Amino acid sequence: MNAVQPIPHASSAIDAPRGGLPAPRGGLRDLLTRLWPTVIAYSVILAVAILITKLSGATDYVGPDNDDGMRLVEVRDFLAGQGWFDLMQYRLGLDGGTLMHWSRLIDLPIASLIWFFGLFAPRETAEALALAVWPVSLILPAMLAMAVAGRRIGGVAAMHISLGLTGLAIYTGNRFAPGAIDHHNAQLALVATMIAMLLDPERRAWSYAVAGIAAAVAIAIGAETTPFVAAVCLTIALLWAWEGEDFAAAARAFGLALAIAISILFFATVPPRLYSMVTCDNLSLGYYSLAAIGGGLLLFSAVFASRLRRHLRFAALAVVGAGVFGSAIVIAPQCLSDPLAGLDPMLVELWLRNVSEAQSVFALGRTDPFSIGAFYAAGLFGIAVCIFRVVQRDRVQIHLVLLFLLMTSWAIALLQVRGSTFSNLISILPLALLIIDVRRISNGDSENVAAAFVYIVTVLASAPAAWAVGGGFVSLQMQNAAPKKAAEPAKKISCTSQAALAPLAGLPAGLVSAPSEMGVPILRFTANRVLSAPYHRNQGGMLTELHIGMAKPQEAEAFLKGTGVTVLAFCPGDLQTREITKLKPDGLYAELGKGNIPPYLEPLPKAANVGVQFFRYRPATN
């Protein structure tokens, strides 16, 4: 393979209009060839559209995901005086609480916004404003990164297509909607930033320094992006080994920035008492040491081995890889496998398998096959386009880089569907280049209906939203064709709304045993502790709640008494509760479903039109 030639259609500066298109002159058209005015225009329009459409039908200012509610609970604790390094959730789980795996890096801006709005608004209003502003504010960095990436590989046209497809993905998703305050939106912006910096055609040091910092921040705020960050590191290392001195400055900048940034973030966010602990679901000694060692060794290699022959550079890279892998085996061998491999089999069966975002493509094929296109089709299309371009030797380096990153994200998505958000995002870039080429062909023969049809199909196939609409339409047609059921299913009655939890308000704060899906709302709306919430670090509390529901009434009392439970919540509509009832037809939950209430449980007044019944636990007197 010959040395990579300069990348066609790429601008030497991110604000210079190129890409084979003449720069329009004058007014608005001229502005729309420039990076910042274009990004700001797209971002403002998108933010306004999201705020208007999403808020108009909203019934709560917190997002629907449990993580959104849990993040708010942690931010409230932080504002109430819980320490920066104190990551315990004291109201979750068994005595002592549960050490959470989230980062204060996300808590801080949300808490700052709540504090600011609280200067002139009641607390609830301040929270609502903060929770609307924070996710929407992340639209700009995400759109900016995708615009830079598009412009660098395909000029002004690719910039606009990337912005359009990214805007559509953001609007049709829920990651940037008001109330979405978990860390996934920030992760998407960081992933886009890393990609944009890797596509710098001039391999400027500052671009790769930004990529290194973004990689460190991504690791620090959540472990979900760790495989992608590893793929970015490997990509840069391979580019250095192939190009040598021409890529040395970029490799040095990335390695140095990664090592310094991850060190700063480790000591700034990890509690000193946990410096020696290795965990695989957040930034700890494991990921810190591997990132710092890998970045340091890449820096060392780029400084001292860049002038060696290519085969010697690859040999040096193999030594670096062996060093990183050996460090992983010594320091964090458990992180080389599934972080949830140690989850209790009962939790896997009754909880994890029902978590939609953790399902594999095979599980999704059984439960909701018509949604597979929305999650996987655009990514697969992008992979196919990248392979075709490489075979045709068309902008080889661009498509090789995108192919490797896209295949990594898509493979992760096959195991857990939530990874598809990243693969869909990356696929925008190769598909933007394809759309430009197909459009050029179509415009060159305006009378050719087939060419116009191919162009329209290409655009639609590049948008996951189009696949979602198509899958929904097919599903609807099949439902209409299927025999009608005798009766429509009853309307779902909430067990997690504030109204449903109202009976707890009149009781002294205690420990509530409730299904895991009720845990976060109870923490949010009341001052109680809860045994269970859907977080893998709380295995003890989750298992205890499951055993309470499955045990025979006489045995269940021992669990209630032993753990200090004061209130038990029974929600017959809860999926986990229904499964427990089927699994143990003589258990406590099954008996409560039949109306058989043991004497140690006192029913509390039930709010109207809610699905949960609370019972006060009264120990039997001897």
N, C-alpha and C positions, 0 to 999 in steps of 0.2 A: 504493500500500500504506500502510495506516495505521500509526501507531506501535504497537509490540508491546505487548500488554496483559500485565499480571502473569500469570505462569505458574500455571495451576491445578495442584493436586495437589503443589505444591512446598513444602517447609518453609523457614522463614526462618532456621533454624539446623539444622545437620546432626544435632544430637542431640535435636531436638524431634519427637515422633511426630505426624505429620499424614497427609494423603493421603486424607481423606474417611472414615477408619476410626476408630471410637471407641477410645480407649486402654484396653486391658484393665486391670483393677485386681488388684494383689496378686501376690506371688510370682514364679514363673518367667515367667508370661505377661506381667507388667509389664516384667520385664527384657528380654524378647525384643522389646519395642517401642523399646528404647534402642539407640543405635548401637554403642557400644563393647562392652557385654556380648554383643550378638548376633554381632558380628564375631569376637570372641575365641572364642566357642563354636564357630562354624562353622570357624574356622581351626584350632583345636586338634583337633577331630574329624577334619578333613581331613588334617592333618599326621600324626596317629596312624595313620589308615587308609593313607596313602601309605607311611609307614615300615614298617608291618607287612606290607603286601602286596607292596611293591616289593622290600624287602630279603630277604624270605623266599625268593624265587627268584633272587636276584642271584648271579652268579658272579664279579663284579668290583666293586670299590667306585668305579670310574670309569665315567662314562656311556658309552654305545656310540658316541657321535658322536666323530669325530676331534678336534673342537674341544675337547671335554672333556679328552682326553688331552694335547693341546697346551697347554691352559691350565695343567694340572698341571706340565708340563715347565717352563713359564715361571715359575710360582710357586716351583718348586724352585730355579731359577737365582736368583730374587730373594732367597730365604731364604739361599742360599749366598753372597750378597754382591754380586750384579750390581746396578748402580746403578738408582735410581728412574727416571732419564731414559735409561738404556741399554736400548733396546727391541730390540736385535739378538738374533737366535737364532743363535749362533755355530756351532752344530752342524748347521745346515740349509743345504743348497745348496752352491754353489761356494765357493772360498776367500774368506774374509771374512764369510761367513754371510749371513743374510737379515734385513732390517729388518722387524719385524712391525708390524701395524697395530692391535693391541689396546691397551687402556688399562690402566694400573696401577690405575685406580679399582676394577676388579674383582679384580685380583691382591691388593690390599692386605687386604681383609677375609678372603679365603681364606688368605693367608699368616699373618695374625694368628691365625686359628683353629688352623691347623696348629702354630704356635709354642706356643699356649696348651695344646693337648692334648698336645704333645710334652713338656711339663713333667712329666707323670706317665704317659706311654705311649710305647712304641716308635714309631719314625718311621712305619712303615706303618700302625699302628693310629691314630696321630694324623691321618694323611692321610685314612683311611677315615672317622673321626669328623667331621673338618672338611668333607669332601665330602658327608656326609649332612646336616649341620646347615645349611650355607650355602643350598642351594636351597630347603630346607623353610622356612627363616626368611623367605624372600621371599614366602611365601604370605600372611602377615599384611598387608603393605602393598598387595599386589594385591587381596586381598579387601576391605580397608578402602576402597580407592579405588572399587571397583565398588559397594560398599554405599552410600557417600556419593552416588555418581552416581544409583543407583536411588532412594534416599530423596529426593533433590532433585527428581526428575522425577515420582515416583509415590508418595511416602510409604512407610509401613511395608511395605505389601504388595509394592511394587516392590523395596524393599530385600531382602526375603527371596527373591523370585524371582531377582533379580540374583545374590545370594549362592549360591543353589542351582545356577543355570546355570553360574556361574563356577567353583564347586567341582567340578562335573561335568567341565567342560573341563580344569581343572587335573589332576584325578585320571586322566582317560582319556588325557591327553597325557604327554609326557616332559620338559617344560621345568622342572618343579619337583621331579622325582624325585631321590632321592639319587644323587649322582655327576654331575648336570647342572650343570657349573660354567662353561659358556660364558656369554655376557652376555645371552642371549635372555630368560631369566626376569626379569632386572632391567629389560630394555626393556619387557616386558609390564606390569610394575608401574608404570613411568613413563608409558606410554601411557594406562593406566587413570587415573592421577593427573591427567594433562592434561585428559582428558575430564571427570572429576568436577569439576574446578575451572572449566571452561568452562560448566558447567551450573548454576552458582550463580545462583539466581533474583534475588538482591539485588545481583549484580555487585559484591560487596565486593572491595576492593583486595587484601586478603590472599590471596583465592582465586586471583586472576590473577597475583599475585607468585609463589605456589607453582607455578602453571602455567609461568611463565617459567623458574623454577629447574629444574623437571622437564624442560623442553625443552632447556635447556643441558646438563644431565647426560646426557640421551638422546643428544645429538649427540656428547658427549665419549666415551661408552663404545662407540659403534658407529654406522656410517653408515647402517645399514639403516633407521633410523627418520627419516632426514633428510627424505624426502618428506612423511611424516606431520607432522613438526614444521613444515614449510613450510605445510602445510594449516591447522594450528592458528594460525600467525601470520596467515595470510590471513583466516581466520574472524574473529579478533579485530579485525583492521583493518577488515573490512567491517562488523562490528557497530558499531564506533566511527563510521565514516562514515555509517551509517544513523541511529544514535541520538544522536550528538553529545555534548552536555554530560552527558546521563544516563549515558553509558558512559565518560566521560573518565577518571574515577579508575581504572577497571579497565584501560583501555588504557595509562595512564601506569604503573601498577604492573607490568603485563606487560612493556612495553618496557624499563623501567628494570631489572627483575629479570633479564630475558634478557641485556641488554647487560653488566651487572655480572657475572652468574654465568658467562657464556661467557668473559669476560676472565680471571676468576680461574682457571677450569679450563684455559684455554689456557696460561697461564704456569705453572700448577702441574703440568701433565702433559706438555707438549710440550718435547722437548729444545731448549735454546737454539740449538744449531747448526742446528735445523730450522725456526726461526721464519719464515724466508723461503720455505720449500718449500711448494708446493701439492700436496696429494694428495687424492683424492676418496673414499678408503675409510676415512678416519678424521679426527679433529679436526686440522686444519692451518690455515695462513693463509687458505685458501679459505673453509671453513665458518665459521671464527672471524670473519673480516672481514664476511662477509655477515650473520651473525647479529647482530654488534655494530652494524653500520650500519643494518640493518633495525630492530632494537630501539630504537636511538637516534633514528632518523627518526620512528618511531611515537610515541615519547615527546615529541619536539619538536612533532609535529602535534597530539597530544592536549593539550598545554599551550597552544599558541597558536592552534589552529584549531577548537577544539571548539564555539565559539559562532557559527561561520559557518553559513550556510544549508547545507542538505543537499547541494545540487549543488556548492557550493564545497568542502565536505568531501571529496566524491568526487574532485573535481579535485586537491585536496591529496594524497589517497591515490594518485591516478595518478602524481603527481610522486614520491611515496615509492617506488612500484613501479618507476618508470623509474630512480630512483637505485640501487635494489638490483640491478635487472637490468643496468644499465650497469656497476656495480661487479663483477658476476659476469663480464661479458664481458671486463673489463680484468684482473681479478685471477685468476679461475679459470674460463676458458672451457671447459676440458676437463671440468669437473664438471657442465656442462649436458647431457652425453651419458652413455651407459652407461659406468660406471667400468671395465667389463671389455671395452670396445670395442677396446682395444689388445692383447688377448690373442692370442698366436700362433695361427693357424688350426689347427695340429696339436694344440695343447692344447684348443682348442674341440672338435675332432672326437673326440679320444681320451680327454679327461678331463671337460671341463665338461658335455658332453651327457649324461654318465652320473651327474652329481651330482643326486640325486633332488630335493633342496630347491630347486635352481636351475632345475628344469624349468618350462616354461610349461604352461598348461592344455591346449594342443594336443598337446604331447609327452606329457602325462599321459593324454590321451584315447587315444593310441596304445598306451601301455605298461600303463596300469592304469585303464581307464575307470570301473570300479566304485567307485573311491575319489574320484571327482570330487565326488560329493554331500557327502562329509565335509568337503571343503576349501571348497566354494563355495556350497552350497545355503543354509545359514543366513544368510550374508552377502547373497545375492540376495533372500532372503525379507525380511530387514531393510530392504534398499533399497526393495523394493516397498511395505512397510508405511509407510515414511517418506514416499514419494511420495503414497500414498493419504491419509495424514493431512494433508499439506500441501494437497492438492487439496480436502479436506473442511474446511480451515481449523481443524484440531484441534491445539491446542498447536503452532502453526506454528513458532515459533522453536526449540523443542526439536528438532523433527523436521528442520528445515532444517540445523541444526548437525550433528546426527547423520548426516543424509543426505550432507552434503559430506565429512565425515571417513570415513564408511563407504565411499562411492564411491571415494575416494582409495585407501584400503587394499585394496579389492576389485580395483581396476584394477591395482595393483601385484601382487596375487596372481595375476592372469591372466598376468603376465610371469614371475613366480617364485613357485612354490607356497608357499614359506615365508611369504609375506606373508599367507596366509589365516589364520594364527594371530591376527593383529591384526584383520582384518575379522570373524572369528568372535567375537572379544571385544567389539567395538563393537556388533555386531548384538544382543547380549544386551539392551541398554537399550530400543530401540524394541519388541523382541519381548516384553520384560517388561510394557510398557504394554498391548500387545495381549492378552497372556495375562490381565491383570487385567480388561480389558473383556469378553473372551469368557467368563471365569469368572463375571462379574456377570450376563451374559445367561443362562448355563447355570443358575446358582443361582436366577434369577428364574423359571425354568420347569423345575422339577426333573423333571417328567414327560416333557419333550421329549428323546427319545433322540438326535435329530439334533444338538441343541445340545450335549449331553454329548460326542457323538462329535467334533464340531468342536473342542471344548475340548481333548480328548485329542490330536487330530491337531496342533493348534496347539502344544501343549507339546512333542510329539515333534519336530515340524519345526523347533523353535527350538534343538534340541540337535544339534550336529555328530556327537556319538557315536551318535545314533539313525540318522543317515544312513550312518555308517560300518558299523553293524551291518546295516542294510538292504542296502548295497552288497556287504558280505561274504556275506550270505545268497544274493543273486542270483548272485554269482560262484560260490559253492559249488554252487548248483543247476545252473548251466551246465556246470561241470566234471563233475558227476555225469552230466549228460545227454550229454556228449561221449564219443566212443569211448575206451575205456581204452587206455593205452599198453602196449606189450609188456613194458616193464620200468620200474620206478620209478627215478628219477634217484639217483645215488649220493649218499650223505650228504656234505655239505660238510665238508671238512677244513680246519682253520684254518691260516693262514699268519701270523697276527698275535698269537697267544697267547704268553704267557711261555714255555711249554714249547716252542713252535715256534721261538722265538728262542734257545733254550738253547745251541746250538752256538757262538754268538757270545761266550758268557761266557768260554770258555777261550782267547780270542784277545786280543792287544793291541788297544787301541782304535784304530780306523782309520776309513776312509771306506767306507761301504756303498752300493752301487748296488742299489736295490730298487724295486719298483713303489710308486707314491705312497701307496697305501693301507697299506703296511707302514712308511712313514716315521715316523709318530708313535709306534707301538708300539716301534720300535727306539730312538727317542730316550728313551722312557719307561723301558724295561727294561734298556738298556745304556748304556755311556759312549761309544758310537760316534757319528760324524757320519754323516749321510745326504745323498745327493744330492737326493732327491725326497720331498716330502710335499704333500698337496693344498691348496696355498696359492698364489694367483695372483701374489704378489710374488716367488715363487721360480721364475720362468719359466726362468731359465738352468739350474738344477739339474734341473727336470722335463724340459726338452727334451733335456738330455744323457742322462738315463736312457732316454728314448724312443729316441734315436738309437743307444744301445748295444744295445738290444733289437732294433732293426730292421736294423742294419748286418750285413753278412756277417761271419762270425767273424774273418777276417783284419783287416777294417776296424774291428771292434768293439774289438780290442785297442788300437788307437791312441787311442780314446776313454778306455778304462780307464787306460792309461798316462798320458795327458795330464792327466787330472783327479786322478790319485793314488788311484784306487780300490784298496782292499785286499781287499774281499770283494764278491762278486756274489751276489744272492739271486734264485732262479728259482722262481716260484710259478705253476705251470700252471693253477691254479684261479682266479687273479686275472682279473677281467674285462678290465682294460686289457691284460694279457699275452696273453689269448686274442685280442683284437682285433689286437694287433701281429703275432701269429703268422699270422693270416689275411691281414693286409695284406702282410706280407713273409715268404713261405714259405721263403725262403732265408736269413733273418736269424738272428741268434744265438739268440733265444728259440725260434724254430721248430726250429733244429738241436738245442738242448738238449732240447726236447720229444720229439724223435726218438731221444734217447740219444746223439747225436753231440757229444762233449765235446771242445773244442779243447785242445791240449796246455798252454796257458798257464793253464787253470783246473783246480784241484785240488779234487775233491769233499771236503767235510767230513762227518764222521759225522752221519747224519740221525736226529733223534729219532723215536720211534715214533708212529704215527698223526698225523703232521703233514703239511702239504701243501707245505712249502717245502724246497728243497735249496740249501744254501749252498756256494759255491765260493771258495776262496782264490785270488786272482790272483797268479800267479808270472810276472813278465816273462821273456820268452825271453832267454837269454844269448847274446851275440854271440861 
